[in-house]
Amino acid sequence: MDNKNVIDFHHHLLGEENYVDTLIRKMDETGISITCLSGLGIGKGHYEYSLDKFNLGSLSPDNDDVLVAINKHPKRLIGFGVINLGKDNPEKVRHLYDLGFKGLKVTRPLKNYNDDEYLSIYNEANKLGMPVLFHTGMVLFTPYDAEDDVCTDRMRPMLVDRIARRFPKLKIIIAHLGVPWFEEATILARFHENIFVDLTGASLGWRNRLSPNDYQKLFFWENAFKKIVFGTDVHADQINDVYHDQVRLFDLLNLNEETQSAIFSGNAVQFLNLHKIK
């Protein structure tokens, strides 16, 4: 796979000194042209979020921090605004759009993703042509989970089914293949034209625990692998490893150049209305 036109659709700004500079440098080393960046705004301090040897760093940067980054590197970074479901309203979506954010990221909702209360949020994103990246499946533990009332079960992949039916033109990306609900994630991508998935996560995580045969069983229909969008969701220091992990997997699966091109850039270009990558 020629990596000169790769788009990383799923990356978070971390609370680390000079992190954006590090990210741009690692993008150059890996061959990633554009990164879609969001700031989760979790916590006020510098708690280091990690799982086993997977160190993600501080998740405290928020939309304001992302705005600074994308304004500094407008040709390399695209902003995905975080919407806090249960706290924010549709006007927040419009505000983020007016600031220059091209998509939305949602996670840690106070109710199920498909709750009536949130439909107006998705409707506004749909009207503005903003794809929505849904965290799905197990979410990392943080010291703020109790006060934020975090519940993984509210983020099951199947909960986006109602949203996809209500807004069939809204581009929906199911992150992490819904780990551990892989079958829910892939079957949704099969039956809904507007649902795609990503395989984000660290090299030591779930992705490399599945065999090529497992992926063949999950993505069993014609052109199924074209429903994948490339993303990393790791510290910038790890994006090169994650990129080559996914290239290796797709080569083992004998995916042709057209399919890999859709995964690594084509789908993102379509979702974000990018005519060319510089």
Stockholm file with secondary structure:
# STOCKHOLM 1.0

chainA/1-278         MDNKNVIDFHHHLLGEENYVDTLIRKMDETGISITCLSGLGIGKGHYEYSLDKFNLGSLSPDNDDVLVAINKHPKRLIGFGVINLGKDNPEKVRHLYDLGFKGLKVTRPLKNYNDDEYLSIYNEANKLGMPVLFHTGMVLFTPYDAEDDVCTDRMRPMLVDRIARRFPKLKIIIAHLGVPWFEEATILARFHENIFVDLTGASLGWRNRLSPNDYQKLFFWENAFKKIVFGTDVHADQINDVYHDQVRLFDLLNLNEETQSAIFSGNAVQFLNLHKIK
#=GR chainA/1-278 SS CCGGGEEEEEEECCSSTTHHHHHHHHHHHHTEEEEEEECCCCCSSCCCEEETTEEEECCCCCHHHHHHHHHHSTTTEEEEEEECTTTCCHHHHHHHHHHTCCEEEECSCSSCTTCGGGHHHHHHHHHHTCCEEECCSCCCCCTTHHHHTCCGGGGCGGGGHHHHHHCTTSCEEEGGGGTTCHHHHHHHHHHCTTEEEECCSCTTSSGGGSCHHHHHHHSCSTTGGGGEECCCCSCGGGHHHHHHHHHHHHHHTTCCHHHHHIIIIIHHHHHHTCSCCC
#=GC SS_cons         CCGGGEEEEEEECCSSTTHHHHHHHHHHHHTEEEEEEECCCCCSSCCCEEETTEEEECCCCCHHHHHHHHHHSTTTEEEEEEECTTTCCHHHHHHHHHHTCCEEEECSCSSCTTCGGGHHHHHHHHHHTCCEEECCSCCCCCTTHHHHTCCGGGGCGGGGHHHHHHCTTSCEEEGGGGTTCHHHHHHHHHHCTTEEEECCSCTTSSGGGSCHHHHHHHSCSTTGGGGEECCCCSCGGGHHHHHHHHHHHHHHTTCCHHHHHIIIIIHHHHHHTCSCCC
//
